[in-house]
């Protein structure tokens, strides 16, 4: 970090070092974002392929799919286009707990995530 007591040359070197560090961090984050976007595209392709297989080899329709998506979306009490964590009763102690955690905060019981894809 730049110090007012530093000489201009030292301050310049410190600023360059900080800029380089920041640039390296930005590059690492860009790689992670690019990887996440590729993964999202691949998962989207897999989901579309699975849906087409089901549709083509069963009596399921687009309306069935949309209704199920709405049902799954609403499970957490909000229709917001995403699967959120649910508040459930702990199977061991009965206290309310959140499926975001892998265990009950009251008794320590392992909580199974109800979503295979989360």
C-alpha positions as CSV (number, residue, x, y, z in Angstrom):
1,X,0.0,0.0,0.0
2,X,1.3,3.5,-0.8
3,X,2.7,5.4,2.1
4,X,3.0,9.2,2.0
5,X,6.4,8.9,3.6
6,X,7.7,6.8,0.7
7,X,9.8,8.3,-2.0
8,X,8.1,8.8,-5.4
9,X,10.2,6.0,-6.9
10,X,9.3,3.6,-4.1
11,X,5.6,4.7,-4.3
12,X,5.7,4.1,-8.1
13,X,7.1,0.5,-7.6
14,X,4.5,-0.2,-4.9
15,X,1.7,1.0,-7.2
16,X,3.0,-1.1,-10.1
17,X,3.2,-4.2,-7.8
18,X,-0.4,-3.6,-6.6
19,X,-1.5,-3.1,-10.2
20,X,0.1,-6.3,-11.3
21,X,-1.4,-8.2,-8.4
22,X,-4.8,-6.8,-9.2
23,X,-4.4,-7.7,-12.9
24,X,-3.4,-11.3,-11.9
25,X,-6.5,-11.6,-9.7
26,X,-8.7,-10.3,-12.4
27,X,-7.3,-12.8,-14.9
28,X,-7.9,-15.7,-12.4
29,X,-11.5,-14.6,-11.9
30,X,-12.0,-14.3,-15.7
31,X,-10.8,-17.9,-16.1
32,X,-13.2,-19.0,-13.4
33,X,-16.1,-17.2,-15.0
34,X,-15.3,-18.6,-18.4
35,X,-15.1,-22.1,-16.9
36,X,-18.5,-21.6,-15.2
37,X,-20.1,-20.4,-18.4
38,X,-18.8,-23.4,-20.3
39,X,-20.2,-25.7,-17.5
40,X,-23.5,-23.9,-17.7
41,X,-23.7,-24.4,-21.5
42,X,-22.8,-28.1,-21.1
43,X,-25.5,-28.6,-18.4
44,X,-28.0,-26.7,-20.5
45,X,-27.2,-29.0,-23.4
46,X,-27.5,-32.1,-21.2
47,X,-30.8,-30.9,-19.8
48,X,-32.2,-30.2,-23.2
49,X,-31.0,-33.6,-24.5
50,X,-32.6,-35.4,-21.5
51,X,-35.9,-33.6,-22.0
52,X,-36.0,-34.4,-25.7
53,X,-35.3,-38.1,-24.9
54,X,-38.2,-38.1,-22.4
55,X,-40.5,-36.2,-24.7
56,X,-39.8,-38.4,-27.7
57,X,-40.1,-41.7,-25.8
58,X,-43.1,-41.0,-23.5
59,X,-46.4,-39.2,-23.5
60,X,-44.9,-36.1,-21.8
61,X,-45.4,-32.7,-23.3
62,X,-43.9,-29.2,-23.0
63,X,-46.9,-28.4,-20.8
64,X,-46.0,-31.2,-18.4
65,X,-42.4,-29.9,-18.3
66,X,-43.5,-26.3,-17.6
67,X,-46.0,-27.4,-14.9
68,X,-43.3,-29.5,-13.2
69,X,-40.8,-26.6,-13.4
70,X,-43.3,-24.3,-11.8
71,X,-44.0,-26.9,-9.1
72,X,-40.3,-27.3,-8.3
73,X,-39.7,-23.6,-8.4
74,X,-42.6,-22.9,-5.9
75,X,-41.4,-25.5,-3.3
76,X,-39.6,-22.8,-1.3
77,X,-42.6,-20.5,-1.3
78,X,-41.3,-18.2,-4.1
79,X,-41.7,-18.5,-7.8
80,X,-38.3,-16.9,-8.8
81,X,-36.9,-19.2,-11.4
82,X,-34.5,-21.1,-9.2
83,X,-34.3,-23.8,-6.6
84,X,-33.7,-22.4,-3.2
85,X,-32.9,-24.0,0.1
86,X,-35.9,-25.2,2.0
87,X,-36.8,-24.9,5.7
88,X,-37.5,-28.5,6.9
89,X,-38.1,-30.2,10.3
90,X,-35.0,-32.0,11.4
91,X,-35.7,-35.8,11.3
92,X,-33.9,-36.3,14.6
93,X,-35.0,-33.4,16.9
94,X,-37.9,-31.8,15.0
95,X,-36.4,-28.3,15.1
96,X,-36.7,-26.2,11.9
97,X,-33.5,-26.3,9.9
98,X,-32.3,-25.2,6.5
99,X,-31.3,-27.6,3.7
100,X,-28.4,-25.2,2.9
101,X,-26.5,-26.7,5.9
102,X,-25.3,-30.3,5.8
103,X,-26.4,-30.8,9.4
104,X,-28.9,-29.6,12.0
105,X,-27.6,-26.7,14.0
106,X,-29.6,-27.8,17.0
107,X,-28.6,-31.5,17.3
108,X,-26.0,-32.1,14.6
109,X,-28.0,-34.7,12.7
110,X,-26.9,-35.0,9.0
111,X,-29.4,-33.3,6.7
112,X,-29.9,-34.9,3.3
113,X,-30.1,-32.4,0.5
114,X,-33.5,-33.0,-1.3
115,X,-32.1,-31.9,-4.6
116,X,-29.9,-34.2,-6.6
117,X,-28.4,-31.4,-8.7
118,X,-27.5,-29.0,-5.8
